[in-house]
Amino acid sequence: MASFMKNEIKSTFLRLLEERPYNQITVKDIVKECGVNRNSFYYHYTDLPALVEEIIDEEIGRFVREQNSFSSLEESMTEALSFFREHRRAAYHVYNSINRDVFDRYLMKNCESVGAGYVDSLLKDAPLSEEDRQTIIRFNAYICFGAVTRWLESNMDYDIHEDFRRIFQLMIEPAMKQQGLPVEGLK
């Protein structure tokens, strides 16, 4: 029953977040909408930021678990952005809220996971030191983080997947070819 209650609170919160900005949602709104009392909410969460953080942590966990099943960097980025596609307005509202730091941590963790998955699958046979591996992961994470942040700032009004495809085509592919590294998984 507790698991059902938590899921109901989370789904109600996301539904409300699709309708209005984060700062216009209260615990009272959530419990009224899902038909529970305030004590039920506070039994599971200390406050709204804790609820947001749990949703984000669950999404990161899901993505990290699935990371090894992606066949390309493009597929990995597409999946990393799936939460944004499924909850477009909610993501935008959290991005523009006072909980921006929580959102930024979520985004950076996903970007780092994409970078690590990329290095560990695509470059597994490349002679990389751990220091170089970490540098490549950070570099890709920064590119991804900056690109997604810019996309969100523009109200998600262009195809970010095409941007990622071109970034990796124009920057990463030539650098890898120059180093004699495999590029077949980039597509």
WOTA-V780639 format. One record per residue. N is the residue number from 0. RES is the residue in three letters. D_CENTER is the distance of its C-alpha to the mean C-alpha in Angstrom with 2 decimals. Layout:
BEGIN
n: <N;N>
res: <RES;RES>
d_center: <D_CENTER;D_CENTER>
END
This chain:
BEGIN
n: <0;1;2;3;4;5;6;7;8;9;10;11;12;13;14;15;16;17;18;19;20;21;22;23;24;25;26;27;28;29;30;31;32;33;34;35;36;37;38;39;40;41;42;43;44;45;46;47;48;49;50;51;52;53;54;55;56;57;58;59;60;61;62;63;64;65;66;67;68;69;70;71;72;73;74;75;76;77;78;79;80;81;82;83;84;85;86;87;88;89;90;91;92;93;94;95;96;97;98;99;100;101;102;103;104;105;106;107;108;109;110;111;112;113;114;115;116;117;118;119;120;121;122;123;124;125;126;127;128;129;130;131;132;133;134;135;136;137;138;139;140;141;142;143;144;145;146;147;148;149;150;151;152;153;154;155;156;157;158;159;160;161;162;163;164;165;166;167;168;169;170;171;172;173;174;175;176;177;178;179;180;181;182;183;184;185;186>
res: <MET;ALA;SER;PHE;MET;LYS;ASN;GLU;ILE;LYS;SER;THR;PHE;LEU;ARG;LEU;LEU;GLU;GLU;ARG;PRO;TYR;ASN;GLN;ILE;THR;VAL;LYS;ASP;ILE;VAL;LYS;GLU;CYS;GLY;VAL;ASN;ARG;ASN;SER;PHE;TYR;TYR;HIS;TYR;THR;ASP;LEU;PRO;ALA;LEU;VAL;GLU;GLU;ILE;ILE;ASP;GLU;GLU;ILE;GLY;ARG;PHE;VAL;ARG;GLU;GLN;ASN;SER;PHE;SER;SER;LEU;GLU;GLU;SER;MET;THR;GLU;ALA;LEU;SER;PHE;PHE;ARG;GLU;HIS;ARG;ARG;ALA;ALA;TYR;HIS;VAL;TYR;ASN;SER;ILE;ASN;ARG;ASP;VAL;PHE;ASP;ARG;TYR;LEU;MET;LYS;ASN;CYS;GLU;SER;VAL;GLY;ALA;GLY;TYR;VAL;ASP;SER;LEU;LEU;LYS;ASP;ALA;PRO;LEU;SER;GLU;GLU;ASP;ARG;GLN;THR;ILE;ILE;ARG;PHE;ASN;ALA;TYR;ILE;CYS;PHE;GLY;ALA;VAL;THR;ARG;TRP;LEU;GLU;SER;ASN;MET;ASP;TYR;ASP;ILE;HIS;GLU;ASP;PHE;ARG;ARG;ILE;PHE;GLN;LEU;MET;ILE;GLU;PRO;ALA;MET;LYS;GLN;GLN;GLY;LEU;PRO;VAL;GLU;GLY;LEU;LYS>
d_center: <28.49;26.21;23.25;24.16;24.45;21.04;19.47;21.70;20.77;16.99;17.65;20.21;18.03;15.35;18.40;19.89;16.81;17.02;20.62;20.70;19.14;17.93;21.17;23.26;22.17;24.21;24.61;27.81;26.07;23.81;26.75;29.05;26.77;26.25;29.84;29.58;31.03;29.45;30.37;28.16;25.13;26.21;26.99;23.31;21.69;23.30;21.84;19.12;16.89;17.22;16.18;12.99;12.29;13.18;10.98;7.87;9.66;10.51;7.22;6.52;10.17;10.19;8.01;10.20;13.22;12.87;12.18;15.96;16.73;15.39;18.39;17.09;14.63;14.34;13.66;10.94;9.15;10.11;8.65;5.17;5.72;7.78;6.68;7.51;10.57;11.64;11.44;12.03;14.43;12.86;9.69;12.41;14.59;12.40;11.59;15.39;16.41;17.91;14.86;13.15;13.26;11.23;8.49;9.03;9.06;5.67;4.52;7.54;7.28;4.76;7.17;9.97;9.49;9.73;12.65;14.25;14.18;15.65;18.30;19.17;19.69;20.88;22.78;24.01;27.60;27.47;29.48;26.82;27.46;24.82;24.88;24.24;21.46;19.67;20.52;19.03;15.73;15.68;16.86;14.23;11.45;13.41;13.85;10.26;9.49;12.75;12.44;9.34;11.09;14.28;13.15;12.18;15.49;17.33;16.40;14.45;17.98;17.77;16.43;13.58;13.91;17.49;16.71;14.74;17.60;20.13;18.65;18.87;22.20;23.68;22.59;21.47;23.89;27.01;26.28;25.87;29.03;30.89;30.13;31.14;27.75;26.67;24.64;24.86;21.28;19.84;20.81>
END
